[in-house]
């Protein structure tokens, strides 16, 4: 997620994000996510897309146990934490400025015996991709990461690098503006894309993408 601090005038409608802790129940664990929007803006609040994607993972729609996963633009880390609790080996990524905050949430919410399954690592889309092996992950996760049009090209480059012949991408988002549909059209030029879940209460879609001409991997 982009690190965009909110100004005081933008507070209206964000009251639920002002709480310092957001509490959830996933994978038979109570998860308490620390939020600090005044410090790092939208990157350190739990958005509905993260909750919906975490719920989708908990539903068992994809196999996680023993699989490798990476979360992009992790923000608070909720999705990566849930994936680790469900048995995946997870690399949880965001920009450098958010890593300390992200790591604190991961460590606070994973039991000691599960913490080795989760690694927090810097990733700015489109930069230094050589620190990740091409196609090294079974599952690539992203919640509410497609809302800044200026990041689309870098995000697509990153997805193409991380995605192998066996990989599955899961992106959860609201379709708010025409630019969101534009991103999906850009994604479909490189990947086979389908909508696999929709939460009508939160108005969040989950899309599955795989490199074209590959067998279903998960």
N, C-alpha and C positions, 0 to 999 in steps of 0.2 A: 504494500500500500504506500501511497505517497505520504510524506510527512508534512502535513499542512496544518499548522496551528490555527485554531479558530479565533477570530476576534470576538470581543464581548458582544457585538451587535448580532452575531450569528448564533447566539445561544438558544434562541427560541426554537422549540421543537426537538431539542437534544437533551431534555431533562433526564431521561433515563440513562444517559451516558455519563452523567455527572457523578454518579455514585462511584466511590473509590474501589468497590468490589462488585463484580457481577458473578452470581452463583448459578451453576448448572449441575445437572446430574447426567453423566454419560458413562457407559461401560461399568456400571455398578460402583462408580466413584463420584464423590462430590468434588466439583472443580470450582475453585474460587479464583477468578481472573482479576488481577489488579489493573485498574484503568487510570490513566493520567492524561486526559485530553489537553490540559493546559500546557503540558510540557512538550508533547509530540503530536498533538492534534489527532486526526482521524485514524492514524496508524495504531493508536493504543486504546481504542474502544472496540467492544465486541459488536459487530454489525450482524443483522439478521441472516445474511448469507452464510456467515461462519456457523451459526446455529443450525441452519438448514442442512448445510453440507455435513456437519458433524452427525446430525440425525440420520442422514442418508447412509453414512458409513456404518453407523450403529445398526441400521436395518439389515446389514449383511449383504448388500447389493453387490459388493466386490469383496474378494478374498483379501484380507489384510495380514493374516498370521503368516509370518515368515517372509513377507514381501518387503521390498525396498520402496520408500515413498519420499517425496520431497514436497514441502509446502512453500509456495511462492508468496511474497508479500505478506508474511505471516502475521504481522502486527502484534496482537496479544498472544498468538500461538495456540488458540483454542483447537483449531482443526488438527494441527500436528500433535497436540497432547492427546486428543481423542484417538487418533490413528495409532499412536504408541501404546495406549491402553488396550487397544484392540489387537495388538500383536505385531504391528509393522515396525520395521527399522526405519526411523524417520529422520530426514535432514530438514530442519526448520529454518527458513531463510528470510532475511529482510536486509535493508540497507544498514550500513555500519552504525549510524546514529541510533538505531532502534535496538541493537543487539543486546545491550545490557538489560534493558527493560524486558525484552523478550525472554532472555535466559532466566531472569528472576521468576517469571510466571511458569516456565517449564519446570524448573527445579522445585518450585513450591507445590506443584500439582502432580508430579510423578513420584510414586514410591521409589525408594532407593534401588530396589531390584529391577525396576523398569527404566530408570534413568539412562543406563547404557544404551538403550534403544533409540534415544533421541539426541541428536547433535544439532546445536545452533551454529549457523554458519552465515557469513556475509554473502549476499548476492544482490548486486544491482543489475537489473535486466540489461542485456546487451553488452556487459562489461566483464572482462576477465573470466569468460566462460571456460577457459582452459583449465580452471581449477576444478571443474566437474568433467568426468569422463562422458563422452557422447553416449547417449542412450542408456545411462547407468541405472535408471530408476524404473521400477515396474509401474509406479503410480505417481502422477504429478497432480497436485492439489492446489486450487486457488479459490478464495472466497472474496468476492467483491473487489477484484483487482483490475477490472477492465473499464473503469470510469474516466480515466485520463487519456484523451485521444493522443496526446503527444508521446505517450509511452507504448502505443500499440505496436509499432514496428520493432522496438526493442523486446517487447514481451513475446512477440511471435518468433523472433530470432532465438530467444531463450528457450521457448517451448520446442522449437525444432532441434535445438542442440541436445536438450535433456531427453527427448522422446526417442526411444528406439523402436525396433520392429515389433516388440512385445508390449510396449508401454501403453497405458491408458491415462488420459488427461480428464480430470473432473473439475469443471469450473461452475461455481455457484454465483448467481448475480440477479439483480433486478434489471429489467429492460426499461430504463428511464427515458432515454433520449435516442434520437436517430443514430448517434455515434455508437451506441451499444450494438445496434443492429449492423452497423458498418463493420465493427470488429468481428462479429460472427461471420459476416460475409468474407472478410479477410482470412479468418481461421479456416473456412470451408475450402479455400483455394489450396490449402496445404494438407488438410486433415479431413477425414470422414467424421462428420459431426451429427449427433442426435441428442434430442432432449430426453432425459431419462427420469426426471422427477420435477414436480412442481408443488410448491407449498402455497395454496391460495390465500391462507391467512396472512402470510408474510410477503406474498407476491414475489417469491424467489424461485428462479429456475435453476436446475442443475443440468449442465450439458456434458456429454461424454465425447471425447475426440480421440482419434487414433490416426496414425499415419496411413495414408491411402495404400490400398493393395496389400493390407496385412490381415492376418487372421485375428479374430477376437481373442484378446490376450487374457482378459480377466472375466 
